Amino acid sequence: MAKLTLYHASPSRSSIVLWMLEEVGEPYDVRLLSLSKGENRAAGYLATNPMGKVPALKHGDTVITEVAAICTYLADEFPAAGLNVPVGTPRRGLYLKWLFFGPGCIEPAVIDRAAPRKEEARRGMLGYGDFDTTMNVVAKAVEQGPYLMGEQFTAADVVVGSHIRWGTMFKLIPERGEFAAYSARLAARPAAQRAATKDKDYAAQTAA
Ligand SMILES: N[C@@H](CCC(=O)N[C@@H](CS)C(=O)NCC(=O)O)C(=O)O
């Protein structure tokens, strides 16, 4: 089987892929990079991801970058883990919507709020419309639960759930009951807990 290698800086967006890999349950290696030492901008790494960003995932000779693309790829590549909604399934449309909603709507909505523009952009110009609508849409989707796709936990929960968990942790997303309950369900997953423990260790190794 082709080897999986995660290029990771701890803690960062690549921590999302670390969690995903724990959910998938296949063996993988981690190459730790220090962002503060600029290792993500070194020529060797730029050959892997010319954006100079983590995460990147190597699977044999295939390189995948972008958190949501990596999570989608892993879920499809290892269907036995039950983390995807396969092509040909009507529910796949909704599943893909959530995978794209993370980087396409939640993340820019949160970043724009944390670092507001000098001149407010018109709602129609912003792919996410406005912050409150974006958050209300996610809150409604996770209200009933347990997951975005109902009973099935999927890669979309890893992507969207990470944005919600990190956003509320850093007080960039206002606390609300739907998010607290959803985050608690996600945090209780054994794979999420294993990833968190490993990530603490990776952070310590990078700092040393
Ligand atoms: N759109 C990218 C964003 C990745 C990203 O911004 N990663 C940050 C860490 S959280 C990074 O590598 N920052 C280092 C830098 O830009 O120099 C994705 O979803 O993977």
Ligand as a Chemical Component Dictionary entry (heavy atoms), coordinates in Angstrom:
data_LIG
# 
_chem_comp.id                   LIG 
_chem_comp.type                 NON-POLYMER 
_chem_comp.pdbx_formal_charge   0 
_chem_comp.three_letter_code    LIG 
# 
loop_
_chem_comp_atom.comp_id 
_chem_comp_atom.atom_id 
_chem_comp_atom.alt_atom_id 
_chem_comp_atom.type_symbol 
_chem_comp_atom.charge 
_chem_comp_atom.model_Cartn_x 
_chem_comp_atom.model_Cartn_y 
_chem_comp_atom.model_Cartn_z 
_chem_comp_atom.pdbx_ordinal 
LIG N1  N1  N 0 -6.021 27.116 2.264 1  
LIG C1  C1  C 0 -5.044 26.370 3.004 2  
LIG C2  C2  C 0 -4.601 27.192 4.177 3  
LIG C3  C3  C 0 -3.395 26.600 4.845 4  
LIG C4  C4  C 0 -2.748 27.594 5.797 5  
LIG O1  O1  O 0 -2.992 28.826 5.763 6  
LIG N2  N2  N 0 -1.873 27.094 6.673 7  
LIG C5  C5  C 0 -1.152 27.950 7.573 8  
LIG C6  C6  C 0 -1.083 27.284 8.948 9  
LIG S1  S1  S 0 -2.613 27.367 9.792 10 
LIG C7  C7  C 0 0.300  28.110 7.088 11 
LIG O2  O2  O 0 0.845  27.196 6.499 12 
LIG N3  N3  N 0 0.875  29.268 7.376 13 
LIG C8  C8  C 0 2.254  29.497 7.108 14 
LIG C9  C9  C 0 2.497  30.624 6.155 15 
LIG O3  O3  O 0 1.590  31.016 5.430 16 
LIG O4  O4  O 0 3.633  31.069 6.108 17 
LIG C10 C10 C 0 -5.629 25.026 3.440 18 
LIG O5  O5  O 0 -6.836 24.913 3.632 19 
LIG O6  O6  O 0 -4.871 24.058 3.566 20 
# 
loop_
_chem_comp_bond.comp_id 
_chem_comp_bond.atom_id_1 
_chem_comp_bond.atom_id_2 
_chem_comp_bond.value_order 
_chem_comp_bond.pdbx_ordinal 
LIG N1  C1  SING 1  
LIG C1  C2  SING 2  
LIG C1  C10 SING 3  
LIG C2  C3  SING 4  
LIG C3  C4  SING 5  
LIG C4  O1  DOUB 6  
LIG C4  N2  SING 7  
LIG N2  C5  SING 8  
LIG C5  C6  SING 9  
LIG C5  C7  SING 10 
LIG C6  S1  SING 11 
LIG C7  O2  DOUB 12 
LIG C7  N3  SING 13 
LIG N3  C8  SING 14 
LIG C8  C9  SING 15 
LIG C9  O3  DOUB 16 
LIG C9  O4  SING 17 
LIG C10 O5  DOUB 18 
LIG C10 O6  SING 19 
# 
